[in-house]
Amino acid sequence: MKAIRRFTVRTVLPEPLRQLEELVLNLRWSWHHETLDLFSAVDPALWEAVRHDPVRLLGEVAPERLERLAEDRRFLRRLQDTADDLREYLTAPRWYQSRFGGDEREPGPACIAYFSPEYGITAALPQYSGGLGILAGDHLKTASDLGVPILGVGLLYRHGYFSQSLSPDGWQLERYPPIDPNGLPLTLLRERDGTPVRVRIGLPKGKSLQAQVWIAQVGRVPQLLLDSDVEENEPLARDVTDRLYGGGGDHRLLQEMLLGIGGVRAIRAYCRITGHAEPEVFHTNEGHAGFLGLERIRELVSDAGLTFDEALEATRAGTVFTTHTPVPAGIDRFPRDLVARYFGGTNETEQVPLERVLALGAEDYPGGDRTVFNMAVMGMRLAQRVNGVSRLHGRVSREMFGGLWGGFDTPEVPIGSITNGVHAGTWVAREVLEFTARELPAVLESGRGWEGVRDVSAAEIWRMRRMLRHRLVTDARRRLRESWRQRGASEAETSWIDDALDPDVLTIGFARRVPSYKRLTLMLSDQDRLRSLLLHPERPVQIVIAGKAHPADEGGKRLIQDIVRFAGSEDVRHRIVFLPDYDMALGQLMVQGCDVWMNNPLRPLEACGTSGMKAALNGGLNLSIRDGWWDEWYDGQNGWAIPSADGLAAPDRRDELEAAALYELIEDHVSVTFYDRDSAGLPRRWLEMVKHTIATLGPKVLATRMLRDYVEDLYVPAAASERAMVAVEFAGARALAAWKRRVRDAWPRVAVEHVESKGEESPQVGARLSVRVVADLGGLEPGDVAVEAVYGPVDDSDTLVDPSRLELEYDGPAEDGKVRYAGEVPLGRSGAFGYSVRVVPDHPLLSGRAEMGLVALPPAPQGMTNGDLR
């Protein structure tokens, strides 16, 4: 008989052990090995049985064992030391405090609110599906380590993401294990009188959606998770947070309304109750939480008496938006009439009119779909600062969203990039961290000294790599046996698994989500060729594969089935395995134990792809298409780049060429280097590449570098902009909104009337070209605009290539109310050269001159003359 309700009964700890609960409720344990050792000491066998979940450990440990531990002086001393270490970690100044604590000229924000639909903190808190969530989890952990005052906001999914298994014929099956928040390391946010906090958002027909707020403490960082499973809600409303990325359009829209609007309201309640600093900066991690901007506008209109436009400027100033997708299909887009139903009618507010909501998400640019509401577009319109997650992704994003800044060339579209990083404490093997502390202490103490790895004993690195490979092989056999038994295989039919994989064979890892563009089955393009690689008599290769397809992605499930069927072939099943239920725990084993991390997406569809970074920090080498982070940091010595045929229109031909290049690299380069041993049995060239990888990539791929970039390049400037907007009763926001309105009204009349240049007919490098312009400002003042000369090399079509800009000086009035500008363009290089001029809005509170998307250009190149201005 099945239970009709599931809940968790928590252990009552003896008084001497009460600090264990304090340690469990702070998720720092997920990356702090000494705390994990303490939990293991509670009951080593049970610790393994509960898969290193300390909440389950304390829930299942025998009372007699707890009583013995309560009298064990050695354990109690260890417990006290660990608790003291946590308290010191939570209170001592860290990088952020030393960098911004005493600088009144450049104060850092008091709090940054970070919104994400998913978080990968630990496998014991399954609230993630893929790279977006893992990145968000690493962001919070690193903020804790650096002392950055971030406040995380997300949703608590009662079924998390699905658990994956396989049918007998290799088809992906999904199961959604129920999650009891009381069985997780969470506490409920309560009012001071003890009643649970309720966050409400309005729904059509006068109804509302309510949510309670759970708190996960991620080191120093509080994380607020909204949960709609409360008795006050109707059944459909209770299910809004049932599962990650579940349901259809209405369900998904409600999740994003709760995350954005409800998330802001949860922050207000948390800060009111706890005294925590209110956020000065709001960071939207992808478009799912974009509605937070609407809630902040509503607050400012309602509470501060601002107009919608004034509130929009105040909101934008302190908002950062990060896009994570390089393809339109990866963006949430809702039918406009669906959004109108939830934000109009009885649910429409005077502060946030429906037409303004719809305008924020409108694809009202060339090539846009006028029938949809685009969450990423809204996120960008509500944020003054926007970034992609690698240099290449920044370029792709500027092309994708350039229509929002019409009139500007793609390189000037104001979308920057901060390349992702990974949290070393989570992803680097403990043995590697201990080795680093012993051999390269400066790396852990100050982040410097990476070059010292080149002097480390090659034999020691090789010993450690074999140990990590052996650990992966052992666990892979266990997982493989469980999977085959689950699929109906008998004990006799799984005996071969005892010899599956080999700790001394070159091991390639491939693990990620399974959308088609990541090309899970590219390795199967020529199965005979793959077999020859796996079974090579002198240089065999083994491949460990894991990944989940979205439950609604039938194509992705077929790719998994193809891999599973090939991996089940009797001749190769000991050399290639698919491990079901890819999660953080399996991901850690794979990035630590694989010699090579393989990645073969369709370029440039991988925004960043951080798993290869994790492998690199553990001494693995990358074998990848030059996409995402690998495009900017591959140097020819830290792995291998798979040649990309991304110029080809025929996808089958492209796959064929790239698969052939992949096979050739593995056979003629990767495996040859791995198996080329010296007299001591060491692959010297391989280990040189490992050392070079760690020395050069180590300081780049860490999330500490990433978060410092966010703080210094985005958070601090955003906080300064926000303060400029709100000071003196929002004088800045009021002034900027009025100025923008005046500029937009006048802009149709702004024109470049005349352009002339004067210089030598055949100038030489080092000469200067005098440029003079007459412009009609349409009633604007000279201080409202900047007139720029844009100059540089030109191609065969006279298009400027990587141009420079020179702001021309105001040169007084001209006839008919027009104005003159002049300047001298330096001719700093030889070859074909050209220039143009333009007028752009200019205001000290703009983030850049492209912000408004307005530009006035000369009518045509032939309008220019070479002579004196008359």
Secondary structure, DSSP 8 states (H G I E B T S, - for coil): ---S----------GGGTHHHHHHTBGGGGG-HHHHHHHHHH-HHHHHHTTT-HHHHHHHS-HHHHHHHTT-HHHHHHHHHHHHHHHHHHHS--HHHHHHTT-SSS---S-EEEE-S-B-S-TTS-B--SHHHHHHHHHHHHHHHHT--EEEEEE--SS-S-EEEE-TTS-EEEE-----GGGSS-EE-B-TTS-B--EEEE-GGG-EEEEEEEEEEETTEEEEEEE---TTS-HHHHGGGSSTT-S-HHHHHHHHHIIIIIHHHHHHHHHHHH-----SEEEEESGGGTTHHHHHHHHHHHHH---HHHHHHHHHHTEEEE---SSGGGS-EEEHHHHHHHHSGGG--SSS-HHHHHHHTB--STT--TTEEEHHHHHHHT-SEEEESSHHHHHHHHHHSGGGGTTS-GGGSS-EE----B-HHHHS-HHHHHHHHHH-HHHHHHS--GGGGGGS-HHHHHHHHHHHHHHHHHHHHHHHHHHHHHTT--TGGGGGGGGSS-TTSEEEEEES---GGG-GGGGGTTHHHHHHHHT-SSS-EEEEEE----TT-HHHHHHHHHHHHHHT-TTTTTTEEE-SS--HHHHHHHHHH-SEEEE---TT--S---HHHHHHHTT-EEEEES-HHHHHH--SSSEEEE---TT-S-HHHHHHHHHHHHHHHIIIIIHHHHH---TTS--HHHHHHHHHHHHHHHHHHBHHHHHHHIIIIIIHHHHHHHHHHHHHHHHHHHHHHHHHHHHHHHGGG-EEEEEEEE--SS--TT-EEEEEEEEE-TT--GGGEEEEEEEEEB-TT--BSS-EEEE-EEEEE-GGG-EEEEEEEE--S-SSEEEEEEEEE--TTSSSTTTT---B--S-GGG-EES---
